[in-house]
């Protein structure tokens, strides 16, 4: 089974991830990959407390060390990054192949200076747009979806807003 759901979410682990998405995609655990969160004991503990599922908060380096073990596991895991750039590094630059995954789901991404608003609580920067395009070029479909029943569409509908 291994990785059964892939999500980019600037809040990483929160109630929606655990309750709504886990009903749509049952899982045994969550793997959040973010160098800053993994290095912050308070934040790491907060993420772990947000779920009753086994929760790991790893640096990218630690994730790369553990990935073969994760992929060989009988357990089902969500793979979550805080931003598209980290997900691109994992899926494209590092070359992680998730044969059972066709879509990468983009959840909340707050408005920030220099970002383009795509929908409610879904804004991305030019650099993030390049990362999303690279993820698509690697064979994944990128869908902007806050909740299982709240989607604003696929990357193809939005990439024209960026100079790619």
C-alpha positions in Angstrom: 0.0 0.0 0.0 2.5 2.6 1.2 1.7 6.2 0.1 -2.0 6.4 -0.9 -2.6 10.1 -1.0 -0.4 13.1 -1.8 -1.3 16.7 -0.6 0.3 20.1 -0.5 -1.2 22.1 2.3 0.4 25.2 4.0 -1.1 24.1 7.3 0.2 20.5 6.7 -1.8 18.6 9.4 -5.1 19.8 10.7 -8.6 18.7 11.3 -9.7 18.6 7.6 -6.7 16.5 6.7 -7.4 14.0 9.4 -11.2 13.8 9.4 -12.4 14.6 5.9 -9.6 13.4 3.7 -9.0 10.2 5.7 -12.6 9.2 5.1 -12.1 9.5 1.3 -8.6 7.9 1.4 -8.3 5.7 4.5 -4.9 5.8 6.0 -2.9 4.4 8.9 -0.5 7.4 9.2 0.6 10.8 8.1 4.0 11.8 6.9 4.6 15.5 6.9 7.8 16.6 5.2 9.1 20.1 6.2 12.5 21.0 7.4 11.4 23.9 9.6 8.6 22.0 11.3 10.8 18.9 11.9 13.3 21.1 13.6 10.8 22.8 15.9 9.8 20.5 18.8 6.7 22.6 19.7 5.3 22.6 16.1 6.2 19.0 15.6 4.3 18.0 18.8 1.3 20.2 17.7 1.1 18.4 14.4 1.3 15.0 16.1 -1.5 16.1 18.5 -3.8 17.0 15.6 -4.3 13.4 14.7 -5.0 10.0 16.4 -3.1 8.4 13.5 0.6 7.6 13.6 2.2 10.9 12.6 5.7 11.6 11.4 7.2 15.1 10.9 10.4 14.6 9.0 13.0 16.7 7.2 13.4 16.0 3.5 16.8 14.4 4.3 15.2 12.0 6.8 12.3 11.3 4.4 14.8 10.2 1.7 16.5 7.9 4.3 13.1 6.3 5.2 11.3 6.3 1.8 12.2 2.7 0.9 10.8 1.5 4.2 7.7 3.6 3.7 7.2 2.2 0.2 7.6 -1.4 1.4 5.2 -1.0 4.2 1.8 -2.6 4.4 0.5 0.6 6.0 -1.2 3.4 4.1 0.3 6.8 4.5 -0.6 10.3 3.4 2.4 12.3 2.1 2.1 16.0 2.9 4.3 19.0 2.2 3.8 22.6 3.2 4.4 23.9 -0.3 4.7 22.9 -4.0 8.5 23.5 -4.1 9.1 20.8 -1.5 6.7 18.4 -3.2 8.5 19.0 -6.5 11.8 18.3 -4.9 10.5 14.9 -3.6 8.6 13.8 -6.7 10.7 15.3 -9.5 14.2 16.2 -8.3 14.6 13.2 -6.1 12.6 11.0 -8.5 10.2 9.4 -6.1 7.9 7.1 -8.1 4.4 6.6 -6.7 2.9 4.3 -9.3 -0.5 4.1 -7.5 -0.8 7.9 -7.3 -2.1 10.0 -10.3 -3.1 13.2 -8.6 -1.4 15.6 -6.3 -4.0 17.6 -4.3 -3.3 21.2 -3.4 -5.1 22.5 -0.4 -4.9 25.7 1.5 -2.2 28.2 0.4 -2.6 31.6 2.1 -2.4 34.9 0.2 1.1 36.3 0.3 2.9 39.1 -1.3 3.6 38.2 -4.9 1.1 35.4 -5.0 -1.8 35.0 -7.5 -5.2 34.1 -6.0 -6.7 31.1 -7.7 -9.6 30.6 -5.4 -10.7 30.9 -1.8 -7.6 30.3 0.4 -5.6 29.1 -2.7 -2.9 31.4 -3.8 0.5 30.5 -5.3 3.6 32.4 -6.3 5.4 32.2 -9.7 8.1 29.9 -8.2 5.4 27.6 -6.9 3.7 27.6 -10.3 7.0 26.5 -11.8 7.1 23.7 -9.3 3.5 22.6 -10.0 4.3 22.6 -13.7 7.3 20.3 -13.1 5.1 18.0 -11.1 2.6 17.8 -14.0 5.5 17.3 -16.4 6.5 14.3 -14.3 3.1 12.7 -15.0 0.9 13.8 -12.1 -2.3 15.8 -12.4 -2.4 18.6 -9.9 -5.8 19.4 -8.5 -6.7 22.4 -6.3 -9.1 21.0 -3.7 -9.6 22.3 -0.2 -11.9 19.4 0.8 -13.1 16.3 -1.0 -16.2 18.1 -2.1 -14.6 21.6 -2.7 -12.5 21.8 -5.8 -11.7 24.7 -8.0 -10.2 22.6 -10.7 -7.0 21.3 -12.3 -3.7 23.1 -13.0 -4.5 23.3 -16.7 -7.2 25.9 -15.8 -4.8 28.1 -14.0 -1.4 27.9 -15.6 -2.2 30.6 -18.1 -2.0 33.1 -15.2 1.7 32.5 -14.9 4.6 33.1 -17.3 5.7 29.5 -17.8 
